[in-house]
Amino acid sequence: MIISPRLTGKAAVVTGAGRGIGRAIAVRLGQEGADVAVVDIHAQSAEETASAIRALGRRSVVLTVDLSRVEQIRVMIDQVVEAFGRVDILVNNAGRVEIKPFLDVTEAEWDQTLDLNLKGTYFCLQAAARQMVKQGGGGRIVNMSSVSGRGGRADSSAYAASKMGIISVTRSAALALAQHGIRVNAVCPGIVPTPMWDKIDEDRARLFGYQAGTARAQLVEKVPLKRVAEAEEIAAAVAFLASDDSSFVTGQALNVDGGLEMD
Ligand SMILES: NC(=O)c1ccc[n+]([C@@H]2O[C@H](COP(=O)([O-])OP(=O)(O)OC[C@H]3O[C@@H](n4cnc5c(N)ncnc54)[C@H](O)[C@@H]3O)[C@@H](O)[C@H]2O)c1
């Protein structure tokens, strides 16, 4: 596929970009002409993503950060500014999921999920937006929600709460930051075969006695387009929201799920 660059000269930050959807987003932004800071808790996988971006002729730096720690997030944005001089695009992608029956979720599990998915997203957004306001010229922020953020989930209730919270934060930030020319949107993927989904499938098989692969197959049956997504299809939606092609779009949560959810 030939991609015409819409992000030439932009400085982007993608969190959780060491693998899965985050890696596909980071590479896509690089293909569109952006320099990309690859943020992940795992340095080695992040370095592989950064190498792929450098191979495109773009600049890339790796920042090893635990995004559930707010003090590390603040330093991370300073490091991006040190590397690229500015921040134009933030993609808040890092996330975790815990498959657990509702009655068994512990306080520690709740905190781990909410600290990364919701608190991490909020404070990355705040730190990047402060920089965007300071430098002037607006900005684009894309938060990774999920179809799980559109409703409840009996076996991943903390995750669903975090993803619904991300939609609320997206709307609040869009309202607060519009005056600065900063647009904030969310993407809600359906099923994307990544290491996260492998773990969901394994955990559901172990907890509920399914055969491995059954949980995913049952969900695919409910998808009108009758298939899972490629990570690159999620990345394409993120690139649209990060580009001027979406110049009049803010505060939205875009389902990229083959029609699974329609609200
Ligand atoms: N895979 C799907 O079907 C699906 C569906 C809907 C939404 N999502 C969302 O998309 C995003 C990416 O999902 P994925 O499937 O690529 O997940 P993944 O588990 O395959 O990758 C997540 C990345 O985040 C990094 N990460 C985890 N904890 C971190 C921390 N504390 N600090 C920094 N980095 C950390 C991991 O090292 C990994 O590189 C997540 O927010 C997820 O909730 C995924």
The ligand as a Gaussian input file, in Angstrom:
#p B3LYP/6-31G(d) Opt

LIG

0 1
 N       -6.035000      -6.257000      21.056000
 C       -7.312000      -5.905000      21.055000
 O       -8.193000      -6.671000      20.589000
 C       -7.752000      -4.595000      21.642000
 C       -9.108000      -4.250000      21.550000
 C       -9.527000      -3.040000      22.067000
 C       -8.634000      -2.167000      22.653000
 N       -7.313000      -2.536000      22.745000
 C       -6.417000      -1.566000      23.376000
 O       -5.341000      -1.260000      22.497000
 C       -4.172000      -0.977000      23.259000
 C       -3.034000      -1.869000      22.770000
 O       -3.436000      -3.224000      22.880000
 P       -2.558000      -4.452000      22.358000
 O       -3.530000      -5.525000      22.060000
 O       -1.593000      -3.995000      21.336000
 O       -1.819000      -4.827000      23.737000
 P       -0.434000      -5.572000      24.015000
 O       -0.538000      -6.136000      25.392000
 O       -0.138000      -6.519000      22.918000
 O        0.632000      -4.383000      24.007000
 C        0.619000      -3.408000      25.052000
 C        1.941000      -2.682000      25.112000
 O        1.891000      -1.823000      26.257000
 C        3.091000      -1.983000      27.025000
 N        2.845000      -1.708000      28.447000
 C        2.139000      -2.493000      29.306000
 N        2.177000      -1.956000      30.542000
 C        2.926000      -0.827000      30.459000
 C        3.321000       0.163000      31.420000
 N        2.972000       0.083000      32.716000
 N        4.079000       1.193000      30.989000
 C        4.453000       1.278000      29.675000
 N        4.109000       0.380000      28.747000
 C        3.351000      -0.662000      29.122000
 C        3.484000      -3.445000      26.805000
 O        4.845000      -3.677000      27.105000
 C        3.125000      -3.648000      25.329000
 O        4.202000      -3.303000      24.477000
 C       -4.548000      -1.211000      24.723000
 O       -4.897000       0.012000      25.318000
 C       -5.761000      -2.124000      24.621000
 O       -6.592000      -2.019000      25.752000
 C       -6.857000      -3.715000      22.250000

